[in-house]
């Protein structure tokens, strides 16, 4: 057998062995129905500026909140978008499909130090917290 045929045969045998050897492994990912549904749940919650903007019948569900924590001083600063997304996810979990944000607050390390008994104060260098009112809103009907 010449050298080229030997190298080709070896390469094919190695490739086949890798495919067969790896095919017995179970593949595990976080892509399951529950994670997929939860990931996109905030998109199912509409943001309104004020209650009069809701054009159909609606029911007040309650207050929801979301937060984004900066764990260490050298980490990214807390982000209001992440906090608002978390609040929308919480609203979805409470069967709401609309929210009206009432405000967001940034608490710095100095402000958190004054809340020394708080779990957030012990874990975060800074935190953004956003509050919203959650609503179950009936869909518009065609007349």
Backbone bond lengths (Angstrom), bond angles and torsions (degrees), N, CA, C in turn:
res aa  C-N    CA-C-N  psi(-1)  N-CA   C-N-CA  omega(-1)  CA-C   N-CA-C  phi
1 X - - - 1.455 - - 1.528 107.67 -
2 X 1.317 114.76 131.25 1.460 116.60 -178.29 1.522 110.31 -79.07
3 X 1.284 115.23 169.67 1.474 121.63 -174.25 1.522 111.83 -63.92
4 X 1.340 117.76 -41.19 1.466 121.66 -178.15 1.530 110.88 -65.93
5 X 1.308 118.47 -43.74 1.467 122.48 178.69 1.529 110.16 -64.29
6 X 1.334 116.48 -38.00 1.461 120.68 178.70 1.530 111.13 -64.64
7 X 1.343 117.05 -44.20 1.460 120.85 179.52 1.530 111.39 -65.55
8 X 1.325 117.35 -40.75 1.466 121.37 178.54 1.524 110.27 -63.90
9 X 1.316 116.58 -46.06 1.470 120.74 178.71 1.524 111.34 -61.97
10 X 1.312 116.76 -40.84 1.468 121.38 179.29 1.520 111.44 -64.34
11 X 1.340 116.02 -42.41 1.464 120.40 179.71 1.529 110.99 -64.07
12 X 1.325 116.58 -43.66 1.473 120.25 179.18 1.521 110.13 -64.70
13 X 1.317 117.30 -45.89 1.464 121.23 179.73 1.528 111.38 -61.65
14 X 1.323 117.95 -39.92 1.467 122.02 178.35 1.523 110.86 -65.63
15 X 1.322 117.09 -43.81 1.464 121.43 179.76 1.523 111.07 -63.40
16 X 1.322 116.96 -46.07 1.473 120.87 178.97 1.526 110.01 -62.69
17 X 1.314 117.20 -42.18 1.469 120.79 179.33 1.525 111.52 -60.99
18 X 1.351 116.43 -40.36 1.462 120.04 178.74 1.529 111.20 -64.46
19 X 1.325 117.08 -43.97 1.471 120.35 -179.89 1.520 110.83 -64.96
20 X 1.318 117.51 -44.29 1.467 120.88 -179.11 1.530 109.88 -68.36
21 X 1.310 116.60 -43.06 1.463 120.62 -179.14 1.514 112.84 -64.15
22 X 1.315 117.53 -37.14 1.450 121.32 -178.53 1.518 113.13 -84.12
23 X 1.307 117.43 -16.15 1.469 119.49 -176.24 1.520 112.67 -72.20
24 X 1.325 118.76 -16.41 1.456 120.59 179.30 1.525 112.57 -85.82
25 X 1.317 116.64 -6.27 1.458 120.88 179.97 1.519 110.19 -80.41
26 X 1.324 116.75 142.90 1.455 121.14 174.40 1.518 109.09 -86.36
27 X 1.310 115.88 136.17 1.450 121.47 178.69 1.522 108.46 -97.52
28 X 1.308 115.98 126.28 1.458 120.76 -179.78 1.518 108.81 -121.97
29 X 1.336 116.12 127.40 1.461 120.79 177.49 1.512 108.97 -132.48
30 X 1.326 116.88 173.14 1.455 120.69 175.49 1.525 110.46 -93.75
31 X 1.319 117.78 12.40 1.453 121.51 179.04 1.525 110.13 -89.78
32 X 1.305 115.79 79.26 1.457 119.69 172.06 1.523 108.29 -120.61
33 X 1.306 117.14 172.09 1.468 121.02 -174.54 1.522 112.41 -57.42
34 X 1.325 117.43 -42.84 1.458 120.51 -176.43 1.528 110.47 -66.18
35 X 1.334 117.55 -48.79 1.461 119.94 179.22 1.523 111.32 -62.21
36 X 1.319 116.82 -40.26 1.459 120.62 -179.50 1.519 110.59 -63.92
37 X 1.337 116.59 -44.00 1.465 121.45 179.32 1.529 110.81 -65.29
38 X 1.318 116.90 -43.95 1.468 121.34 179.96 1.519 111.48 -65.06
39 X 1.317 117.12 -36.93 1.459 120.42 -176.99 1.527 110.94 -62.96
40 X 1.329 117.04 -40.05 1.458 120.82 -177.00 1.524 113.48 -94.98
41 X 1.321 118.74 2.80 1.465 121.34 -176.74 1.530 113.93 -59.96
42 X 1.345 121.23 -36.74 1.469 118.65 179.13 1.531 112.81 -61.44
43 X 1.313 117.50 -29.22 1.465 120.37 -179.45 1.527 111.43 -68.13
44 X 1.321 117.19 -17.32 1.462 121.43 179.45 1.528 111.96 -87.32
45 X 1.326 116.91 -0.62 1.466 122.30 -179.77 1.538 108.24 -112.10
46 X 1.326 115.51 114.21 1.461 121.51 -178.00 1.526 110.56 -80.78
47 X 1.327 115.98 141.17 1.464 121.41 176.98 1.525 108.49 -96.46
48 X 1.334 116.52 126.31 1.463 122.99 175.87 1.525 108.24 -112.23
49 X 1.317 116.42 150.74 1.461 120.80 179.06 1.523 111.63 -78.64
50 X 1.334 116.22 -38.34 1.466 121.52 179.54 1.523 108.79 -153.63
51 X 1.314 115.73 163.49 1.459 120.28 -173.36 1.522 112.79 -63.01
52 X 1.313 118.27 -31.75 1.464 119.84 -179.31 1.530 112.14 -68.38
53 X 1.333 117.89 -14.19 1.463 121.16 175.93 1.530 112.64 -75.49
54 X 1.317 117.08 -15.07 1.462 121.05 177.90 1.528 107.21 -81.45
55 X 1.332 116.58 114.26 1.459 120.94 -170.20 1.522 114.69 -90.47
56 X 1.310 119.29 -6.94 1.462 121.21 -179.90 1.528 109.89 -120.16
57 X 1.337 114.72 176.99 1.470 118.80 178.33 1.520 109.25 -61.75
58 X 1.321 115.31 142.19 1.455 120.08 -178.44 1.522 110.08 -149.94
59 X 1.313 113.83 158.15 1.463 120.92 -178.84 1.529 108.39 -128.03
60 X 1.337 115.64 131.83 1.462 121.35 177.38 1.524 108.55 -72.38
61 X 1.319 116.73 127.72 1.467 122.10 -179.93 1.524 111.20 -96.17
62 X 1.336 116.60 -46.50 1.461 119.98 -178.22 1.519 111.37 157.09
63 X 1.319 115.10 -175.28 1.464 121.66 -179.73 1.527 108.57 -91.33
64 X 1.333 115.10 137.61 1.468 121.10 174.88 1.524 107.67 -123.51
65 X 1.311 115.47 159.08 1.460 119.72 178.01 1.513 109.59 -143.35
66 X 1.310 114.29 153.94 1.458 121.38 174.67 1.505 108.35 -137.89
67 X 1.317 115.79 155.81 1.455 118.66 -179.05 1.517 111.14 -145.87
68 X 1.309 115.00 156.35 1.455 122.31 175.11 1.521 106.99 -132.85
69 X 1.312 115.29 127.59 1.466 121.93 -171.87 1.524 111.08 -110.32
70 X 1.325 115.96 135.20 1.465 122.18 170.17 1.520 105.80 -96.73
71 X 1.324 116.88 107.99 1.461 120.76 -172.68 1.525 112.25 -71.94
72 X 1.313 116.97 -44.15 1.478 121.95 -178.32 1.526 109.25 -125.00
73 X 1.325 117.90 154.09 1.468 120.37 -179.42 1.532 113.81 -57.96
74 X 1.331 117.78 -30.14 1.465 120.50 -178.03 1.532 112.72 -87.83
75 X 1.323 118.30 -2.12 1.475 121.61 176.70 1.526 110.01 -81.32
76 X 1.327 115.41 170.17 1.474 120.59 178.25 1.526 109.90 -60.66
77 X 1.335 115.49 143.02 1.464 119.78 178.87 1.530 109.29 -65.20
78 X 1.325 117.70 152.58 1.459 119.55 -179.49 1.534 110.70 -61.92
79 X 1.315 115.22 143.93 1.453 121.51 -171.59 1.532 111.10 -114.12
80 X 1.321 116.37 127.09 1.459 121.77 -179.66 1.536 111.27 -63.49
81 X 1.311 117.27 -34.30 1.471 120.33 179.44 1.524 110.34 -62.08
82 X 1.325 117.16 -43.72 1.469 120.53 178.28 1.524 111.09 -63.34
83 X 1.319 116.80 -40.90 1.464 120.73 179.83 1.535 110.52 -65.18
84 X 1.322 117.38 -42.25 1.464 121.20 179.08 1.530 110.72 -66.40
85 X 1.333 116.99 -38.50 1.465 120.80 177.43 1.521 110.41 -63.40
86 X 1.312 116.48 -41.33 1.469 120.36 178.63 1.537 110.70 -64.12
87 X 1.329 117.45 -38.06 1.465 120.97 177.61 1.536 110.34 -65.30
88 X 1.312 117.15 -40.12 1.466 120.63 177.64 1.524 110.93 -65.39
89 X 1.328 117.24 -37.81 1.472 120.89 176.99 1.539 109.53 -63.25
90 X 1.323 116.61 -42.31 1.463 121.11 178.52 1.528 110.33 -63.96
91 X 1.328 117.47 -39.94 1.462 121.20 177.70 1.524 110.23 -61.99
92 X 1.318 117.43 -43.46 1.464 121.90 178.90 1.529 110.61 -60.15
93 X 1.329 116.53 -41.15 1.468 120.78 179.36 1.528 111.58 -64.25
94 X 1.328 117.05 -23.35 1.470 121.54 178.21 1.536 111.55 -96.25
95 X 1.337 116.42 17.79 1.465 123.18 177.42 1.524 113.43 69.81
96 X 1.312 118.30 22.23 1.468 122.03 176.92 1.527 108.77 -92.10
97 X 1.331 115.41 152.79 1.459 119.68 176.00 1.537 111.64 -129.27
98 X 1.337 116.12 12.74 1.453 121.28 176.37 1.520 110.25 -153.28
99 X 1.336 116.25 147.51 1.466 120.88 177.03 1.522 109.72 -139.26
100 X 1.319 114.09 154.56 1.460 122.23 170.52 1.523 106.02 -124.93
101 X 1.332 116.20 114.20 1.463 119.37 179.94 1.526 109.52 -73.79
102 X 1.319 114.79 132.63 1.460 120.08 -179.58 1.519 112.09 -101.54
103 X 1.336 116.68 -14.66 1.449 119.02 176.83 1.509 113.13 159.83
104 X 1.317 114.25 161.46 1.460 122.45 175.59 1.526 107.57 -131.50
105 X 1.314 116.08 147.58 1.462 120.96 -179.97 1.523 109.53 -133.33
106 X 1.314 115.45 136.46 1.459 121.87 174.20 1.520 107.82 -100.20
107 X 1.322 116.22 123.04 1.468 121.00 175.58 1.520 107.77 -108.13
108 X 1.308 116.09 120.09 1.463 122.29 -179.10 1.528 110.16 -82.48
109 X 1.313 115.62 174.02 1.464 120.99 178.50 1.525 110.98 -58.07
110 X 1.347 117.12 -38.97 1.460 120.80 -179.93 1.534 110.77 -66.57
111 X 1.322 116.85 -41.03 1.462 119.87 179.05 1.524 111.12 -69.86
112 X 1.323 116.47 -38.24 1.459 119.88 177.89 1.523 111.72 -66.46
113 X 1.319 117.37 -31.97 1.467 121.29 178.78 1.523 111.42 -61.29
114 X 1.333 116.79 -30.64 1.463 120.79 177.86 1.524 111.89 -72.08
115 X 1.333 116.19 -17.65 1.470 121.59 178.11 1.520 109.61 -103.53
116 X 1.313 117.22 45.50 1.452 121.71 -168.94 1.527 115.21 -57.59
117 X 1.303 119.58 -17.46 1.461 120.92 177.68 1.531 111.78 -87.14
118 X 1.300 117.26 -10.11 1.460 122.44 -177.29 1.523 111.32 -75.13
119 X 1.326 116.48 140.69 1.454 121.99 175.35 1.530 110.33 -62.52
120 X 1.345 116.81 -39.59 1.470 120.59 178.36 1.521 111.30 -62.31
121 X 1.318 116.56 -38.95 1.464 120.71 -179.49 1.524 110.85 -64.37
122 X 1.294 116.81 -32.28 1.458 120.54 -178.79 1.526 112.41 -80.83
123 X 1.339 117.22 -24.93 1.463 119.99 -175.01 1.525 114.21 -104.62
124 X 1.317 118.52 -21.05 1.464 121.21 -172.28 1.524 111.71 -115.70
125 X 1.326 114.83 143.12 1.461 120.57 171.72 1.533 108.82 -80.21
126 X 1.338 116.20 -37.90 1.466 123.51 174.92 1.526 106.65 -151.88
127 X 1.320 116.21 158.18 1.462 120.02 -177.03 1.528 109.45 -149.16
128 X 1.331 115.54 143.99 1.459 121.76 170.92 1.523 106.73 -111.18
129 X 1.328 116.19 130.03 1.457 121.73 177.50 1.527 108.09 -121.88
130 X 1.336 116.64 129.54 1.460 121.76 178.28 1.525 109.41 -118.77
131 X 1.327 115.28 137.95 1.461 122.35 -178.87 1.525 109.11 -115.39
132 X 1.340 114.97 145.89 1.465 119.85 178.39 1.519 109.44 -149.02
133 X 1.321 114.88 155.41 1.462 121.58 171.27 1.518 107.11 -95.32
134 X 1.330 116.52 131.37 1.467 121.91 -176.21 1.526 110.14 -103.61
135 X 1.338 115.34 141.43 1.460 121.92 -177.94 1.526 110.96 -132.98
136 X 1.323 114.81 145.88 1.468 121.47 167.33 1.519 105.48 -97.41
137 X 1.313 117.06 116.27 1.454 122.14 -172.52 1.527 109.53 -113.65
138 X 1.331 115.86 129.48 1.459 120.15 177.88 1.526 108.96 -71.78
139 X 1.333 116.79 141.84 1.463 118.52 178.89 1.532 111.00 -69.68
140 X 1.322 115.81 154.46 1.456 120.61 177.19 1.526 108.68 -70.21
141 X 1.326 115.33 141.75 1.463 120.27 177.83 1.520 109.39 -108.33
142 X 1.325 115.47 144.77 1.470 120.30 176.56 1.522 108.72 -79.14
143 X 1.314 116.64 136.54 1.469 120.42 -179.49 1.494 109.64 -109.24
